[in-house]
Amino acid sequence: MSYDVHAVRAQIPALKSGSARFDAPGGTQTPQPVIDAIVHALAHPLAVRGVQNEGERNAEAIVAGARSALADLLGADPRGIVFGRSSTQLTYDLARTLAKGWGPGDEVVVSRLDHDSNIRPWIQAAEAAGATVRWIEFDAATGELTLDHVRDALGERTRLVAVTGASNLIGTRPDLPAIAALVHRAGALFHVDAVHLAAHASVELDALGADFLTCSAYKFLGPHLGVLASRPELLETLHPDKLLPSTDAVPERFELGTLPYELLTAARAAVDFLAGLAPAPGGATTEGGTAGRRARLAAAFEAIEAHEDALRERVETGLAALDGVTVHSRAALRTPTLLLTFPGRSAADASRHLAARGVDAPAGSFYALEASRHLGLGDAGGLRVGLAPYSSEEDVELLLDALADYLATTPAGD
């Protein structure tokens, strides 16, 4: 299918500011239909979920619709979709719940490649339970996290392995199905942080081999909302801390307090927006409908990946022509996310230089502290260039011109 980036951009009001935005890994800009969904939800009666009155029924329909939409996005069962404030909060809640069954001698495995939200909750839960933490390393020269790295960290008492679906710092996409096979062979559970992956590729819970998977809607054109996907039968075996009168049903037993209905309806709108980037089978209309949404999402992400990869290759070609740039994103399979450093120059200074020229590309380690340190960049990290479904060729040219100007006008230090 053809991909019309200008049609996508026309539906995102924030892009009218004129900046070339390469900050999508930290949060994408919002399409008008997603904004409208929030307004629509709040403009109609809402109440605690139920069937007695219009407000209750509206709330019930919003929750059911959001679970269905996120299940389609993640290739999961709607009964296994849990909503929370953020993926970090959901990971902390899950870690504390699972740790009730851990003890001395048990092992929990985390990776150097990950965002800290898929590291620290597991470390802290393991420490509280008296369990041991082991680390999966990655190759700093190539950015690859290999099966050998995983094997080296597994043991007879491994209870859980947590690995990113894609690095938010350098874009590396580990081979999740192969890792899952190793993890399950060791008798452990597999938790995948798909916050960065779900923004760039089609995701399917079972195909990836994940027992648990988290993502954040604001990374794929939606609102600030966390999502956990799992199998309902697995969730049934877990007993999180909750209020006594709150339901013990799954997935509701994992959701603390009243859900943010306006954000749920916006998350559904974001999924529908993405699905709408692919034509419905037979040319049928998709407006307001969910038929075939999973298939349309797969087709849409295929088009998005092709668009983003073409732009990434253009960025990489342009960077190769510039002296004084080191690219740390080198894995064979990766998202369109590039981490750059400038020997003798400051990545933070480069970010400020670009911002003054209408190019938004932030600098830092972006909570991937272990990865930044493992790359030899300390806590400072580098300049992150992240592409999104709305990135354009014009944006890329502005980026390359601004970087060339920075290198030409800023002398390198010792």
Phi, psi and omega in degrees: 000148177282153182238118183258091184295329181290329175291324176295312182298326182296341182262008182241099187303324184297337181287348178291349178295337176096349179289146171273111191261119176240029182252018184300327178301338177269356181142129182273164174280161194251127176292154181301320179300330178288318176298315181298325181296321178297314180299317182298316181297317184282344180272358180239160183302137176224147179204181173300141187304141179173197182229004188284324183219176185299318180299317178295316181293322177299315180297318180298317181293322179297314181296314180297318180295321179291319178299318180296317182295313181290330174296320177295319181296322188256005180060045185234176175274132178306331180287352178252014180261120180245136179254147178206179183296323182199167176293328178297313179299316181295323179292319176300314180299316180294318180299316179296323180292313180294326184294345176300336180258008179260159177201183178305135182097335175287155183233139176240134187245127176235168184240149177293341186282343195277158163299148185297340179290348174248018177237297189297319178303322181287319178298313183293322178293320179296316180298319180295329181269354183082013180275164181263142177255131175239155188244138167267123178274173169219162183281112182294333182285324184252343185079005184273138169251112190257171177295328177296322176300320181291314181303320182297337184262347184277149177216179182292337182252017178294126182255326181209144175236130180242121182221144178288148172282333176198136180289127177285350181264312184237000172086353182308132177247099179297161179280087187297314180301320179291321176296317179302320180298318178295316182297314182290328176296329178278358178081021183252165173271154185237119178251128181245126170273105182255021182303313181279323182296315186294346177278347188231348186212156175292135185240138175222117187309305184290322181296327177282343182081016182279139171275325176223146181213133178242152173207171182230125186297331183286355174272347178233051170078009183253196181272176178282097184206133178265150181224133173243130176244138177204180174276134181305321182292331175287317178300327180299335183276353185254146184229089180287160172294137181203171177289145184301316182281350182288154185297150175260009179291153174260133008268000187299335182296342180266354185256114188271120178080186180285135182289152177279090189303321182295327178284326177296316180292329176290324177296319176298318180297324178295318177297317179295324177298314178298315179298328180290350176283351176244142179291148175288152178305134178072011179078011182291153180291148179244358185297122177077359183248165180240356183300127177071016185297320180300316180294320179292325176296318179298317179294320180296316180291330174298317179291319179297315179301316180297317179297311183292321180294322178296319178292320178301316179297324177294319177298314182296321177297317179295321179294324180297337180274355181257136174274139175097019179236132173247126179259123183262357179266102191228358183297151182297319177245120184206161174280169180281060184230117186243132174255124184241142167232164187228093184309126181085357179229165183262130176296325178295321176295321178298318179298317178296320179298315180295317182300323179293343179251019175077025178237116184262102177220106186283163177240147178153192176255350170055043179067003173265059189295316181298320180294316180299316179294320180296330177281356181084018184258002181062211180272352184283329180069225182201193176272123182257126177250109183243124178270157183220171178302339181260003177292144184235167175299324179296320176301315182298317180296321177297318178299309183296321178295318181293321177294318178300319179295319179299313182292328182282332187252352182245112182292145177281143177273190180286000000 
